[in-house]
């Protein structure tokens, strides 16, 4: 049977890394939601019939609700320089891989299952830093606070973004965010050890229980900065062609531009955002709308396999990928999916093993690659707490290996190496 791309991605658990636009976003009372950019001089949106849900980037952006088909009215409001409809998003569902043969000792798990950590020399790096004193935010579907390897979750700082507002953390109904969190900072108390096991995790649920929109992700990014996260993981790769996205290319560009003030806000607060490149097997250059890699202050990450080749599903792009990191799978479908393939790590072992609600799971995708870098950023910040996001990014790039040069279209500066990165601080 010939496998199409969708069935292949589901078969390896990679589909959960892909964001889709499911429609325009509405507030809980049914009114339309919008995002407005302002001149910072007090935009008078209330008098135009809109209600402010949240202010972002020190007032430069407003999340508002109001009547349907009122973008032009909002644009014409005094103090508003641009406006777009907020868009509702959803993750493609993850297909779980059920495998029972999991060692019960964290050291054995590292040796037998965590190829992704081994090729980064993570255990060797942890002799020097473990993320102690740092905070990592997981902007995703939530994190399972009851998981035995995720007891380092800060429940008070964690939040669910619902209807553009910050609400109490509720857990993870999907599993995607829990898997990402384990790769970053699982404690190893039971089975799984992340790159930065002594870091504090903050869950920022933007898709699990909330409305799940561009606006909600913006609020989540700012919340991560406001709780002083050293690094914030955004494993929510998104890209789409202009003609498929909006009626005009100007609208496509605007959706990207409105995220810049939020990314800049995080930079000023000291938070490095880490974004997955997405799983569309596509060069990100050439007019695509792509988020969140490519924004200032966001390090873009492509996915590699156990042989350091770009994984077959991963996006790439010279100006959008800063580094590559282990995300699972090989450079071909056959090598990735065939349990009998002549490879060192046959399926499912060539995927990324991590925490999952109720246990553990193998998944693959650029979603699994980005948290490798987020954990590494926590190690850097432990060793140099005064490093700003740009300096952390440069340290990660300078410690990368494999690529022929630091401008490789597949891997940027190269595939990350934890030990080589932190050795620069000794």
WOPEVEN-V264025 format. One record per residue. N is the residue number from 1. RES is the residue in three letters. PHI is phi in whole degrees, 0 to 359 (NA if undefined). BURIAL is # if it has 16 or more other C-alpha atoms within 10 Angstrom, else .. D_LAST is the distance of its C-alpha to the last C-alpha in whole Angstrom. Layout:
{{N RES PHI BURIAL D_LAST} {N RES PHI BURIAL D_LAST}}
//
This chain:
{{1 UNK NA . 54} {2 UNK 279 . 52} {3 UNK 267 . 49} {4 UNK 276 . 48} {5 UNK 300 . 45} {6 UNK 297 . 46} {7 UNK 291 . 47} {8 UNK 295 # 44} {9 UNK 298 # 41} {10 UNK 294 # 43} {11 UNK 298 # 43} {12 UNK 258 # 39} {13 UNK 75 # 39} {14 UNK 271 # 37} {15 UNK 294 # 40} {16 UNK 292 # 38} {17 UNK 268 # 36} {18 UNK 252 # 38} {19 UNK 269 # 40} {20 UNK 235 # 43} {21 UNK 279 # 46} {22 UNK 258 . 48} {23 UNK 148 . 50} {24 UNK 282 . 50} {25 UNK 273 # 49} {26 UNK 236 # 51} {27 UNK 286 # 51} {28 UNK 298 . 52} {29 UNK 268 . 56} {30 UNK 93 . 56} {31 UNK 289 # 55} {32 UNK 286 # 53} {33 UNK 254 # 50} {34 UNK 224 # 49} {35 UNK 239 # 45} {36 UNK 241 # 46} {37 UNK 260 # 44} {38 UNK 238 # 45} {39 UNK 266 . 45} {40 UNK 64 . 44} {41 UNK 238 . 47} {42 UNK 84 . 49} {43 UNK 298 # 50} {44 UNK 265 . 53} {45 UNK 284 # 53} {46 UNK 297 . 55} {47 UNK 292 . 58} {48 UNK 268 . 58} {49 UNK 94 . 58} {50 UNK 247 # 55} {51 UNK 245 # 53} {52 UNK 280 # 49} {53 UNK 270 # 47} {54 UNK 195 # 43} {55 UNK 250 # 42} {56 UNK 230 # 39} {57 UNK 52 # 36} {58 UNK 57 . 38} {59 UNK 91 # 41} {60 UNK 290 # 41} {61 UNK 236 # 42} {62 UNK 233 # 44} {63 UNK 265 # 45} {64 UNK 226 # 49} {65 UNK 233 # 52} {66 UNK 183 # 55} {67 UNK 294 . 58} {68 UNK 293 . 58} {69 UNK 53 . 58} {70 UNK 240 # 57} {71 UNK 301 # 54} {72 UNK 296 . 56} {73 UNK 298 . 57} {74 UNK 292 # 54} {75 UNK 299 # 53} {76 UNK 276 . 56} {77 UNK 287 # 55} {78 UNK 303 # 54} {79 UNK 93 # 51} {80 UNK 267 # 50} {81 UNK 259 # 48} {82 UNK 197 # 48} {83 UNK 205 # 48} {84 UNK 218 # 48} {85 UNK 290 # 49} {86 UNK 287 # 46} {87 UNK 246 # 46} {88 UNK 275 # 46} {89 UNK 235 # 44} {90 UNK 211 # 43} {91 UNK 269 # 41} {92 UNK 296 . 43} {93 UNK 293 # 43} {94 UNK 268 # 41} {95 UNK 265 # 43} {96 UNK 286 # 41} {97 UNK 258 . 41} {98 UNK 267 . 42} {99 UNK 220 . 41} {100 UNK 264 . 41} {101 UNK 276 . 39} {102 UNK 240 . 36} {103 UNK 302 . 34} {104 UNK 260 . 34} {105 UNK 246 . 31} {106 UNK 303 # 27} {107 UNK 293 # 26} {108 UNK 292 . 29} {109 UNK 300 # 29} {110 UNK 301 # 25} {111 UNK 289 . 26} {112 UNK 260 . 30} {113 UNK 236 # 30} {114 UNK 264 # 26} {115 UNK 302 # 26} {116 UNK 297 # 24} {117 UNK 284 # 21} {118 UNK 299 # 21} {119 UNK 287 # 21} {120 UNK 267 # 18} {121 UNK 57 # 16} {122 UNK 291 # 16} {123 UNK 300 # 17} {124 UNK 295 . 14} {125 UNK 293 # 11} {126 UNK 290 # 13} {127 UNK 289 . 12} {128 UNK 247 # 9} {129 UNK 202 # 11} {130 UNK 230 # 15} {131 UNK 88 # 16} {132 UNK 301 # 17} {133 UNK 83 . 18} {134 UNK 251 # 19} {135 UNK 232 # 22} {136 UNK 239 # 23} {137 UNK 258 # 26} {138 UNK 247 # 29} {139 UNK 272 # 31} {140 UNK 195 # 34} {141 UNK 267 # 37} {142 UNK 106 # 35} {143 UNK 226 # 34} {144 UNK 288 # 35} {145 UNK 289 # 35} {146 UNK 268 . 37} {147 UNK 290 # 34} {148 UNK 295 # 33} {149 UNK 262 # 29} {150 UNK 233 # 29} {151 UNK 285 # 30} {152 UNK 272 # 27} {153 UNK 285 # 29} {154 UNK 271 # 30} {155 UNK 293 # 34} {156 UNK 291 . 35} {157 UNK 280 # 32} {158 UNK 291 # 33} {159 UNK 205 # 36} {160 UNK 249 # 39} {161 UNK 266 # 40} {162 UNK 235 # 44} {163 UNK 57 # 46} {164 UNK 77 # 43} {165 UNK 235 # 43} {166 UNK 266 # 40} {167 UNK 239 . 41} {168 UNK 292 . 40} {169 UNK 298 # 38} {170 UNK 237 # 40} {171 UNK 111 # 38} {172 UNK 224 # 38} {173 UNK 280 # 42} {174 UNK 252 # 40} {175 UNK 110 # 37} {176 UNK 300 # 35} {177 UNK 295 # 33} {178 UNK 294 # 32} {179 UNK 296 # 31} {180 UNK 299 # 29} {181 UNK 299 # 28} {182 UNK 295 # 27} {183 UNK 297 # 25} {184 UNK 289 # 23} {185 UNK 210 # 23} {186 UNK 301 # 25} {187 UNK 280 # 25} {188 UNK 76 # 26} {189 UNK 296 . 28} {190 UNK 242 . 31} {191 UNK 226 # 30} {192 UNK 260 # 28} {193 UNK 242 # 24} {194 UNK 275 # 22} {195 UNK 293 # 19} {196 UNK 237 # 18} {197 UNK 293 # 20} {198 UNK 259 # 20} {199 UNK 284 # 20} {200 UNK 268 # 24} {201 UNK 262 # 26} {202 UNK 243 # 29} {203 UNK 273 # 31} {204 UNK 237 # 33} {205 UNK 278 # 36} {206 UNK 247 # 38} {207 UNK 221 # 40} {208 UNK 284 # 41} {209 UNK 244 # 43} {210 UNK 273 # 43} {211 UNK 287 # 45} {212 UNK 69 # 42} {213 UNK 220 # 43} {214 UNK 306 # 41} {215 UNK 299 # 41} {216 UNK 295 # 40} {217 UNK 295 # 37} {218 UNK 298 # 36} {219 UNK 297 # 37} {220 UNK 296 # 34} {221 UNK 298 # 32} {222 UNK 290 # 32} {223 UNK 298 # 33} {224 UNK 302 # 29} {225 UNK 292 # 28} {226 UNK 290 . 30} {227 UNK 265 # 29} {228 UNK 64 # 25} {229 UNK 295 # 24} {230 UNK 288 # 20} {231 UNK 214 # 21} {232 UNK 231 # 25} {233 UNK 270 # 26} {234 UNK 237 # 29} {235 UNK 274 # 31} {236 UNK 225 # 34} {237 UNK 303 # 34} {238 UNK 216 # 37} {239 UNK 204 # 39} {240 UNK 200 # 43} {241 UNK 288 . 45} {242 UNK 306 # 47} {243 UNK 292 . 50} {244 UNK 266 . 50} {245 UNK 251 . 48} {246 UNK 206 . 50} {247 UNK 287 . 53} {248 UNK 222 . 52} {249 UNK 294 . 48} {250 UNK 300 . 48} {251 UNK 296 # 48} {252 UNK 300 # 45} {253 UNK 297 . 43} {254 UNK 294 . 43} {255 UNK 299 # 42} {256 UNK 287 . 39} {257 UNK 296 . 39} {258 UNK 289 # 39} {259 UNK 278 # 36} {260 UNK 301 # 34} {261 UNK 299 # 35} {262 UNK 290 # 33} {263 UNK 298 # 30} {264 UNK 294 # 30} {265 UNK 300 # 31} {266 UNK 298 # 28} {267 UNK 300 # 25} {268 UNK 296 . 27} {269 UNK 276 # 26} {270 UNK 96 # 22} {271 UNK 259 # 23} {272 UNK 267 # 22} {273 UNK 270 # 25} {274 UNK 240 # 24} {275 UNK 243 # 28} {276 UNK 281 # 29} {277 UNK 283 # 31} {278 UNK 100 # 34} {279 UNK 241 # 36} {280 UNK 251 # 39} {281 UNK 54 . 38} {282 UNK 226 . 39} {283 UNK 286 . 37} {284 UNK 286 # 36} {285 UNK 279 . 38} {286 UNK 106 . 41} {287 UNK 93 . 42} {288 UNK 289 # 41} {289 UNK 279 # 40} {290 UNK 223 # 37} {291 UNK 220 # 35} {292 UNK 247 # 32} {293 UNK 295 # 30} {294 UNK 100 # 31} {295 UNK 286 # 31} {296 UNK 297 # 28} {297 UNK 83 # 26} {298 UNK 240 # 26} {299 UNK 267 # 24} {300 UNK 272 # 26} {301 UNK 231 # 26} {302 UNK 266 # 28} {303 UNK 250 # 29} {304 UNK 238 # 28} {305 UNK 254 # 29} {306 UNK 298 # 28} {307 UNK 261 # 29} {308 UNK 69 # 27} {309 UNK 271 # 30} {310 UNK 299 # 31} {311 UNK 296 # 33} {312 UNK 300 # 36} {313 UNK 269 # 37} {314 UNK 288 # 34} {315 UNK 287 # 34} {316 UNK 213 # 32} {317 UNK 160 # 33} {318 UNK 301 # 31} {319 UNK 261 . 31} {320 UNK 241 # 30} {321 UNK 250 # 27} {322 UNK 272 # 24} {323 UNK 211 # 22} {324 UNK 256 # 24} {325 UNK 206 # 23} {326 UNK 299 # 25} {327 UNK 236 # 28} {328 UNK 105 # 31} {329 UNK 81 # 34} {330 UNK 252 # 34} {331 UNK 281 # 35} {332 UNK 229 . 39} {333 UNK 297 # 41} {334 UNK 299 . 42} {335 UNK 296 # 39} {336 UNK 282 # 38} {337 UNK 258 # 41} {338 UNK 277 . 43} {339 UNK 298 . 42} {340 UNK 261 . 43} {341 UNK 297 . 41} {342 UNK 278 . 40} {343 UNK 225 . 36} {344 UNK 294 . 33} {345 UNK 236 # 33} {346 UNK 289 # 37} {347 UNK 303 # 38} {348 UNK 268 # 37} {349 UNK 292 # 34} {350 UNK 276 # 33} {351 UNK 275 # 33} {352 UNK 258 # 30} {353 UNK 272 # 30} {354 UNK 196 # 30} {355 UNK 293 # 32} {356 UNK 203 # 35} {357 UNK 307 # 38} {358 UNK 85 . 39} {359 UNK 164 . 37} {360 UNK 216 # 35} {361 UNK 200 # 35} {362 UNK 259 # 34} {363 UNK 225 # 34} {364 UNK 219 # 33} {365 UNK 148 # 33} {366 UNK 296 # 30} {367 UNK 298 # 31} {368 UNK 274 # 29} {369 UNK 280 # 26} {370 UNK 304 # 25} {371 UNK 294 # 24} {372 UNK 299 # 21} {373 UNK 284 # 20} {374 UNK 298 # 20} {375 UNK 297 # 19} {376 UNK 296 # 16} {377 UNK 300 # 16} {378 UNK 295 # 16} {379 UNK 297 # 13} {380 UNK 297 # 11} {381 UNK 292 # 13} {382 UNK 297 # 12} {383 UNK 281 # 9} {384 UNK 219 . 11} {385 UNK 295 . 14} {386 UNK 271 . 15} {387 UNK 292 # 15} {388 UNK 276 # 18} {389 UNK 306 # 19} {390 UNK 294 # 19} {391 UNK 290 . 16} {392 UNK 296 # 15} {393 UNK 302 # 18} {394 UNK 294 . 16} {395 UNK 296 # 13} {396 UNK 296 # 15} {397 UNK 296 # 17} {398 UNK 291 # 15} {399 UNK 271 # 13} {400 UNK 285 # 17} {401 UNK 221 # 19} {402 UNK 85 . 22} {403 UNK 295 # 24} {404 UNK 291 . 25} {405 UNK 211 . 24} {406 UNK 275 # 23} {407 UNK 235 # 26} {408 UNK 297 # 28} {409 UNK 290 # 30} {410 UNK 277 # 30} {411 UNK 239 # 26} {412 UNK 61 # 25} {413 UNK 285 # 21} {414 UNK 131 # 22} {415 UNK 279 # 21} {416 UNK 297 # 18} {417 UNK 226 # 15} {418 UNK 295 # 13} {419 UNK 294 # 11} {420 UNK 296 # 11} {421 UNK 292 # 10} {422 UNK 279 # 7} {423 UNK 300 . 5} {424 UNK 291 . 6} {425 UNK 261 . 4} {426 UNK 275 . 0}}
//
